[in-house]
Amino acid sequence: RVFTDVVSSNYFETLGVQGTAKGMTGAIQVRLFLPAKKKEIKFKFKKVVPGWLDSYNTSPRKELAAYEVQKLFLEPEDYVVPSAFPFCAIREHYMKLSQEYAAATVKGTDCILGLASIWIVNVEHPKKRYEESLFLREPTYAYFMSNFNILTYLIQHRDAREGQWLVSKDEKRRQVFSIDNGISFDFWPYNFLRRQWDVIHLPALRKDSIERLRRLQRKDLDYLGVLAQLKMDENGILLPVPPGENMDPNNGATFKDGVVQFGLTKSEIDNLWQRIQTLIAQVDSGKIAVF
């Protein structure tokens, strides 16, 4: 809904831009006002490295894929990954706001391509990543940690740096969020000295989530090949259009004939399918309990 509001507006006013408190990739916080909707929207914008559509820790396609994978086993109110969409800011406007020179992301265009993610409020960084004693005695904590760990396992999340998690400040609903998912889907290299969450660390998982995954067929994942598409207009600005036929199933970030496509590669989708089947097998064998 946020994506539709922004791109369908003929005019929006930028209320403010500032750097984010944490992170290593130059993300900024942007506040917009949409007069037609009479609403203010705040989101994080992380630009893509010029000349690259997909790079280390700045991968719109993997962030988009993480958002989509959670839909396979969660309801919207339980989502772990915040809403995100690719956005190409007019270069002149971007430089005015950031007060720095910025080269066009893609040769032949005149905009700064990046990923916009909705800004989550009333959250904080957890003091501890995981407390097993709390998991065993507190059903609500177990509920949200299960949502989180299933997602990080499925997407092979491999970025356990401090600041990658957020939890709700609501003591009755301590929902867990993963806000940076670029190092995922079998990404290499990564910091293997840290305790990563690309494996199941919990003693039990939600039965409902496992049953939803069990109902899937391999063909249900094919749509992950093209998650977003943008087309260059007469001014060199990449604008969102409905996803079309996959231009290159072996390349998750493609630019061809003025069109950008973001998604997972065929091998990444095949690997995701295998991880789903492995998780189900571990539950069926009793290696992982369910609740």
C-alpha positions in Angstrom: 0.0 0.0 0.0 2.9 2.4 0.8 4.5 1.6 -2.5 1.2 2.3 -4.4 0.7 5.6 -2.5 4.2 6.9 -3.4 4.4 5.9 -7.1 0.8 6.9 -7.9 1.2 10.4 -6.5 1.8 13.2 -9.0 3.5 15.2 -6.3 5.1 14.6 -3.0 7.1 16.9 -0.7 10.3 15.8 0.9 10.1 16.9 4.6 13.6 15.7 5.6 16.6 13.5 5.0 19.1 12.2 7.5 21.6 9.4 8.0 20.6 6.3 9.8 21.9 5.5 13.3 23.5 2.2 12.4 24.7 0.5 9.2 27.7 0.5 6.9 26.2 1.2 3.4 25.2 4.8 3.6 21.4 4.3 4.1 19.4 7.4 4.7 16.1 8.1 6.4 13.6 10.0 4.2 10.4 11.7 5.3 7.8 12.4 2.6 4.4 14.1 2.6 1.8 13.1 0.1 -0.7 16.0 -0.3 -3.2 13.9 -2.2 -3.3 11.3 0.6 -2.8 13.8 3.4 -0.3 11.5 5.0 3.4 11.5 6.0 5.6 8.4 5.1 9.0 7.7 6.6 11.3 5.1 5.0 14.9 4.0 4.7 16.6 4.4 1.3 19.7 2.5 0.5 21.2 3.3 -2.9 22.8 0.7 -5.2 26.5 0.9 -5.9 26.8 2.9 -9.3 27.4 0.5 -12.1 26.0 -2.5 -10.2 22.5 -3.8 -9.8 23.6 -6.3 -7.1 26.6 -6.0 -4.8 27.9 -7.0 -1.5 25.4 -6.1 1.3 23.5 -3.8 -1.1 21.2 -6.2 -2.9 17.7 -5.0 -3.6 16.7 -8.3 -5.1 17.6 -10.3 -2.0 15.8 -7.8 0.3 12.7 -8.2 -2.0 13.0 -11.9 -1.9 13.3 -12.0 1.9 10.1 -10.0 2.1 8.3 -12.4 -0.3 9.6 -15.7 1.3 8.0 -14.8 4.6 4.6 -14.7 2.9 4.9 -18.5 2.3 4.4 -19.2 6.0 3.3 -16.0 7.8 0.2 -13.8 7.9 0.9 -10.0 7.4 0.6 -9.1 11.0 3.5 -11.4 11.8 5.9 -10.4 9.1 9.6 -10.3 10.0 10.8 -8.2 7.1 9.4 -4.7 6.6 7.7 -3.7 3.3 10.2 -2.7 0.6 10.2 -1.6 -3.0 12.8 -0.5 -5.6 12.8 3.2 -6.3 14.9 5.3 -8.7 15.3 8.9 -7.5 15.8 11.7 -10.0 19.5 12.3 -9.8 19.3 16.1 -9.6 16.8 15.9 -6.7 18.9 13.3 -4.9 22.0 15.4 -5.1 20.2 18.4 -3.8 18.9 16.5 -0.8 22.0 14.6 0.0 24.3 17.6 -0.8 26.8 15.4 -2.6 27.6 14.3 -6.1 25.9 11.1 -7.2 26.5 9.2 -10.5 23.6 7.5 -12.2 23.3 3.9 -11.1 22.8 2.4 -14.5 24.5 3.7 -17.6 22.1 5.6 -19.9 19.7 6.5 -17.1 19.5 9.7 -15.0 18.4 8.4 -11.6 19.7 6.9 -8.4 18.4 3.4 -8.0 18.0 1.9 -4.5 15.7 0.1 -2.1 13.1 1.9 0.0 12.0 0.1 3.2 9.2 1.3 5.4 10.5 2.7 8.7 9.4 0.7 11.7 8.4 2.7 14.8 8.2 1.8 18.5 11.1 -0.7 18.2 14.5 -1.2 19.8 17.6 -3.3 19.5 17.4 -6.4 21.7 19.8 -6.7 24.6 20.2 -10.4 23.8 19.8 -12.2 20.5 18.2 -15.3 22.0 17.2 -16.5 25.5 16.4 -20.2 25.6 15.0 -20.2 29.1 12.6 -17.4 28.0 11.7 -19.4 24.9 10.7 -22.4 27.0 8.5 -20.5 29.5 7.0 -17.7 27.4 4.7 -18.6 24.5 4.6 -15.2 23.0 8.4 -15.0 22.9 8.5 -18.5 21.3 5.9 -17.5 18.8 7.9 -14.6 17.4 11.3 -16.2 17.6 9.9 -19.1 15.6 8.7 -16.7 12.9 12.1 -15.1 12.8 14.3 -18.3 12.8 12.2 -20.0 10.1 12.7 -17.0 7.9 16.4 -16.6 8.5 16.9 -20.4 7.9 15.0 -20.3 4.6 16.8 -17.3 3.2 20.2 -18.4 4.7 20.7 -15.1 6.5 24.4 -14.7 7.1 24.8 -11.2 8.6 24.7 -11.4 12.4 26.2 -7.9 12.9 24.8 -5.9 15.8 21.9 -3.7 14.6 20.4 -6.2 12.2 17.5 -7.1 14.5 14.7 -5.0 16.0 12.1 -6.0 18.5 8.8 -4.2 19.4 8.8 -2.2 22.6 5.3 -3.6 23.4 5.9 -6.0 26.2 2.8 -8.0 25.3 3.8 -8.4 21.7 7.6 -8.5 21.4 7.6 -9.0 17.6 11.1 -9.6 16.1 12.2 -8.0 12.8 15.1 -8.5 10.4 15.8 -5.2 8.8 18.9 -6.1 6.7 18.8 -9.2 4.6 21.2 -8.5 1.7 23.8 -11.2 2.8 21.5 -14.2 2.2 20.6 -16.9 -0.2 23.9 -18.8 0.0 26.0 -15.6 -0.1 29.7 -15.9 0.1 31.9 -14.6 1.7 30.4 -14.0 5.1 31.7 -13.8 8.7 31.6 -17.5 9.7 33.2 -16.7 13.1 29.9 -15.1 14.2 26.9 -17.2 15.2 24.8 -16.9 12.1 21.1 -17.6 11.9 21.1 -19.6 8.7 20.4 -22.7 10.8 17.6 -23.6 13.2 18.7 -22.6 16.7 15.4 -23.1 18.4 14.3 -26.4 20.1 10.8 -26.1 18.5 8.9 -24.3 15.7 5.3 -23.3 15.1 3.4 -26.2 13.7 1.1 -23.8 11.6 4.1 -22.4 9.7 5.5 -25.9 8.9 2.1 -27.1 7.7 1.8 -24.0 5.4 5.2 -24.8 3.9 4.2 -28.5 3.5 1.3 -27.5 1.2 3.7 -25.8 -1.3 4.7 -27.2 -4.6 8.0 -26.3 -6.4 6.0 -24.4 -9.1 4.6 -22.1 -6.4 8.1 -20.5 -6.1 8.6 -19.7 -9.7 7.3 -16.2 -9.3 10.4 -15.4 -7.2 12.3 -15.2 -10.4 10.9 -11.7 -11.2 9.9 -9.8 -8.0 10.2 -6.3 -9.4 10.6 -4.6 -12.8 11.4 -1.1 -13.8 11.4 0.5 -17.2 13.3 3.6 -18.3 11.1 6.5 -19.5 12.0 9.3 -22.0 13.8 11.2 -19.3 16.0 8.4 -18.3 14.1 7.6 -15.1 13.4 4.0 -14.1 9.8 3.6 -13.2 8.0 0.6 -11.8 6.0 -1.6 -14.2 4.2 -5.0 -13.8 6.7 -7.9 -13.8 7.0 -9.5 -17.2 8.7 -12.7 -18.5 12.0 -13.5 -16.9 14.7 -12.1 -19.2 17.5 -14.2 -17.6 16.6 -17.0 -15.1 20.2 -17.4 -14.3 20.8 -13.8 -13.3 18.8 -12.2 -10.5 19.5 -8.6 -11.4 19.2 -7.8 -15.1 19.2 -4.6 -17.2 18.3 -5.0 -20.9 16.7 -2.7 -23.4 15.9 -0.1 -20.8 14.3 -2.6 -18.4 15.5 -3.7 -14.9 14.4 -7.0 -13.3 15.1 -8.1 -9.8 14.5 -11.6 -8.4 16.1 -14.9 -7.4 18.1 -17.0 -9.9 16.8 -20.5 -10.8 19.5 -22.1 -8.7 18.6 -19.9 -5.7 14.9 -20.9 -6.0 15.9 -24.6 -6.3 18.0 -24.2 -3.2 15.1 -22.5 -1.3 12.9 -25.4 -2.2 15.4 -27.9 -0.9 15.7 -26.0 2.4 11.9 -26.1 2.8 11.9 -29.9 2.2 14.8 -30.4 4.6 13.1 -28.4 7.3 9.9 -30.5 6.9 11.9 -33.7 7.0 13.6 -32.6 10.3 10.2 -32.0 11.8 8.8 -35.3 10.6 11.8 -37.2 12.0 11.4 -35.6 15.4 14.7 -33.8 15.2 12.8 -30.5 15.5 9.7 -30.3 17.8 6.6 -28.2 16.9 4.2 -26.3 19.1 
